[in-house]
């Protein structure tokens, strides 16, 4: 008999209408699929050794026995060494805790649902176990209802309950509620601080986590080893070497003996490896008198992260020679790092090792493999693994969907999302963010709006990360007004959201608006970062705000202490060059790490530094072609072909009726190509009637003028535009995304076409947005 559907007593039942909504849902849908993330939780003081006595089957036997005997705790539970005489409350707490420890949160929550249905008294010993189960399945709504019950019963004054609430909210990605619980706790212990730090770090709220560490130090709370490990992990995630070294010194000063504990040392070597200091990590590793599998895993993972693949492979072999064998966590960690660095071949070798050595391939390990293959752009293997997996949870669905997003496979991603919903798997915020990011890249506004409506329909909690993804999607899909509205309505904003709206305004050429946002950002005390200033300098460049751009560059260096990167110099050179301030641009170039005197010299030097860089080779070829040095241009192209180097082909995307269509230059593969060609001919005829003269200077090929004009006609954005004209109703805006900078000829032609056909045509190229309307472009021919 299934334990989940058993009645726990013959006591009078509460009517369903008096039960919380999610408790009713647990009763009505006992087999619904939920996300599971096993997480540690501080054990409340209920004789934890009891829970180590049972396996999952034994827990089910105990569950059945309690039901059968109707809470007669005097009757001995039929297991050896099980304590007799436990109260009904203790017996049920044992069952719930055992289920959560055995990774069966669904069973634990069904027991809780039955207890609530029977109006059973839930105490401060049981509440933490139930909250842990909520965290394991990331069910925020039920967690909130339990929180309300805790408040009603006055259990929130118990520090164990408070810590459990914080951890539950952290696991459910509701870090704002976790912080609210922390701030209102009447009593805190060291676990309270470490749990809150871990929750903030897990949810990428690194600045808040660092601030809490400072507050903890100010309050003179002495961290436990677990707390110190959480802090070191935070510094590893943020690559904060300065704070990491300070923590290392603190650990040494406060160790009980000359040697640090293995967990702390392992966390430190992991931090040094993630900060790019593999030598320091190696020193700590070599200094360990007792190397555990965790220590080996951290060191090997550090080598892979630092792209020292051969060294990592040798360590993996040496570990086994010293009779320490990798476990599932080892393999999972190494596979994750392979995905991080794009080490596909090593990832395949690790996958083969898992299969050869008889590992029980868990769902978590399969998910990591799918994610690794996706990040390495091996969609075929990712999908094969996904299709062969039974009982898929939301994590593996999200990993497969992210793989499609990584490879810009928008149709496959949305088809998979439909299958996911049909399978009854509820997507998480991570799933939705992946979809929104894919819509942003493809400029698929209609699909992005559909995702937004799905969020509203499903009443998903919109946190700062999800809101930022929405702002970014609307901005990159050409609806900057919708992005602005969402930004204004946002209750909380982090630096990523500020950067998203600033970059959005910059892409659309709204320089003044971007500067206004930055001024408000400063007034609110939000510290800008490198990305903020890239967006701001782009905004000034696209809007011709030279004075403002200079001031921002100075402020970045002298006020905020940021070191200019090559992107910042590039923005400044672009800004000055567009304004005709060539001498200042030249001075700026001379202050850059690379100091070119002329463009050709720069390209030549870059080729000497990075001969394998396709972009630099294409630049050289185009420079030679523009100077009519056709033999030299052909030589560069031949060299590229010899070494297997390919120029990124120009392509344009257009979304029509929720489907994204892609066009390459001269593309004749579209199902409606005959009608597209007819529209191209009509567009060319009407352009000629309007006095348009093709600008063939952009065709860097050694062919005659007529052939150049024909080549211009079949540029990818013109193909997309022709398809948009034949596929949409009159007056409907046409939105196109191009991966390269729009050429002078297409820009001039699109201005005229917007007037001829009475259409708003919105084109996003590599640099910015162009809003064409009535023969004019929003860029003012300044791009």
Order of alpha helices (4+ residues) and beta strands (2+ residues): alpha-alpha-alpha-alpha-alpha-alpha-alpha-alpha-alpha-alpha-alpha-alpha-alpha-alpha-alpha-alpha-alpha-alpha-alpha-alpha-alpha-alpha-alpha-alpha-alpha-alpha-alpha-alpha-alpha-alpha-alpha-alpha-alpha-alpha-alpha-beta-beta-alpha-alpha-alpha-beta-alpha-beta-beta-beta
